[in-house]
Amino acid sequence: MNCWDYKKCGREAGGEHALEFGVCPAFKEKRLDGVHGGDNAGRSCWVIAGTYCGGEVQGTFAEKEHNCLACDFYKIVRKEEGARGAFHMSPALMEMLLA
């Protein structure tokens, strides 16, 4: 399950809020496709700037990190992927974005 499915934000391409708020940067971020088994950055959204959460657009990773680490979706991904020994910590995800 990707973050847009879990959060039901409607910001995926064709989603009910995509025209109003724009397509989510996590949905469009292809460099993290497949990470944690997600589509694009759908299961690593916490490192993507400009995602929509808590009723507002979030900033950079540094600005939103505290909120994301407390997020139910983040905790689910960390638990699921950690159990498989496949969880990528944020610095590793950031390196993938810079590659």
KAWOMO-V177243 format. One record per residue. OMEGA is omega in whole degrees, 0 to 359 (none if undefined). NEAR is the number of other C-alpha atoms within 12 Angstrom. Layout:
omega={OMEGA	OMEGA}
near={NEAR	NEAR}
This chain:
omega={177	184	182	175	182	183	181	183	180	181	172	178	182	180	186	180	183	179	183	186	184	177	183	177	178	178	184	187	185	182	179	179	179	179	183	178	183	173	182	179	184	176	173	186	184	178	183	178	173	176	184	181	178	177	179	178	180	182	181	178	181	181	186	186	182	179	183	181	177	184	178	182	177	182	178	180	181	180	182	183	177	179	179	183	186	181	177	177	185	178	178	177	179	177	177	179	182	182	none}
near={22	32	38	35	19	22	23	21	30	26	32	33	21	17	19	16	19	21	14	15	23	23	25	36	33	37	36	25	29	21	26	33	23	21	30	32	23	26	25	28	35	37	39	48	48	43	39	38	28	27	40	34	30	14	12	13	21	26	21	21	23	19	18	25	22	16	24	32	23	14	21	17	27	33	20	23	33	28	17	19	21	16	12	13	13	17	24	28	22	25	17	17	27	23	14	22	23	11	9}
